[in-house]
Amino acid sequence: MLPKSLVDAAQGLAYWIGYESTLQPWSGVSEAAIRDQLARLIQARIDSGSRKVKREKPYRDFLPGFAKERLDLHVPGDSREPELALEIKRNYSRPLVAADCCRLARLIKGGPIRCFVVIAAEGKRPTKYSTKEGTAKTGVVLEGRGWQARARRVLKASPSFRSAKAAHYVCLLEVIKKT
């Protein structure tokens, strides 16, 4: 089961991407802006006591052996939800998704943490991760040495039911140990 705070925040992110695309149709939303908005949405959904979403946390804080690499978002766990490591990517940066998955796979080996790549797509369905109906593809969508990524959920915001092609999508890819 996916953490509710992540799913709710991802749905809000899809709506927010649509809003930003309406305000500035000539330019795409930056990855940093997507990261910051997702952090705000997750923070609004979790207990704000000691759980604070951290941006750009160095990977070496989790495991030695990393140089300057930084995790886009880290969400501490609690008794209800697990610790989360999130990398954010725009749909057109597909070559970089595998590299993020490799880094996240190293975190999985280091301890109990759930790792996701969050794919944000403006006005175009991410065909590698979603079906024609706009749902998550089943099975493995990416794999590497010792890891695989599965599309766990696809959330969308569409201007109308007939224009699914023009919808804004957020895909949650979970990186897990290869089975």
N, C-alpha and C positions, 0 to 999 in steps of 0.2 A: 504494500500500500504506500502511496506517495504521501509525503508530509503535506498536510492541509495548507499550512502557511505558504509553501512553495507553489502549490496548484492555484490557490487564490491570487497570489501575487503575479503569477504568470498570466492569468486571465486579465487581471488589471493592466498588465504590461501590454497585452495585445490591444486593448482599448486605447491606452495611452499612445502607442505607436500610431494608431489611426488618427488620434487627435493631433499629434505632432505633424503627421503627413498632410493633414488638412491645413494647418497653419503655414507650413513651409513645403509645398508640393515640389518645388524645384530642387530641394536638397534632402538627402536622406538623413535620418537620425544617427548620430555618431554612436559608436560602441560604448564610449565613456558615458554618454547621456543615458543609454539603455541600462548600463550597469548601475548608475546612480539611482535611476527611477526604480529598478528592481530592488535595490537595497532599501529604499524608502518604503516600498510596498510590503516587503517581507517584514521590516521592522514594525510596521503598523499592525501586522498580524500576529506577532509573537509577544510573549510577556516581556515588557520592556524593563523589568527589574535588572537582573544581571546579564541578560542575553542581549548583546549588542552586535548587530551585523557589522563586520569589518570589511573594508575595501582594501584591495591591493596588499594583502597579507603575504609576506615572503614564504615561499614553499619551505625554505630552510627552517622556519619556525615549527614545522611539522616533522621534517626528516632532514638529517644531514645529507650533504651531497648535492644540494641544489646551489646554483650560483646566484644570479640576480632575478630568477623567475619569480613572478608574483601571482598569487591566486586572485582572481577578480573579486569574489565574495566568499566570506566565511561566516557561517551561521552556527553559533554554539548550540549544542543539544541540551535537552532537559529530560525530565521523566516522561514527557509525552511525545517528543519528536527527537530524531537523531541529529547528530552533528552533520552539517552539510558543507561541501566544498563545491563552489559553482564557478564555471568559466563561461563567459558570455561571448557569443559570436554572432555576426550578421550572416545572413543566408549566403551572401556571395563570397564569404571567406572560407569556403569548404576545405581548401587545402590545409588550413590552420587548425581545423577541428580535430584531425587525427593527432596532431602534436599536442593539443590540449588533453586529449584522451590518454595519451601516453604518460603525461605528467600526473594526471588524476589517478591513473592505475597504480603509480608508485605510492600514492597516498593510501589507497585501499590496502596495499600490502603492509603498510605501517600501522594500521589500527582500525578501530570501528568508526568509519566515517562513510557517509553516502556521497557519491560524487556525480555531478551532473554537468553536462554542457547544455547551456540554454541558447537555442538558435532563434534569433529574431528575424522575421521576414516581412518586409514592407510590400504590400500589394502583389505578392507573388507566392504561390504555394511552394513550399520546400519539398519538391518531389522525391528527394532521396529519403526523407524521413516520414512522409505522409502519403496516404492513399488519395485517390481521386475524390473521395467523399470528405477529405479533410481530417481523417482520423489517423492515429499513429500506426505506422506499419508494424506488423508483427515480426518477431524474429530479430536476428542480428542485422544492424544497419551499417556497422563499422567493426573492424576487429584488427588487433595487432598482437604482438608477442605477449601472451599471458593475459590479455584483456579483450573484452568485447563491449560494444555499446548497443543498447536497445532503445528504441523510441518508446518511451513510457506514456507520454501524453502529448497531444497537440491541441492547443487552445487557439481560438481565432476570434476576430472581430471583423464583421463584414458590414458594408453600407446597406446591403439588402440580401435577402435569401438567394436571389438569383445570381448574385455576382460573387460567388465563392472564389473565382479566379482573382478578384481584386481585393480579397480579404487580407488582413494583417495576421500573421501567424507567430506563435511562440511554441517551439518544440522543446520538450524536456527529454534529453538523451541521458540515460543512466549508464555510467561506466562501471562494469563489474568484472570480477575475475572470470577468465575463460573457463567454461564448464566442459 
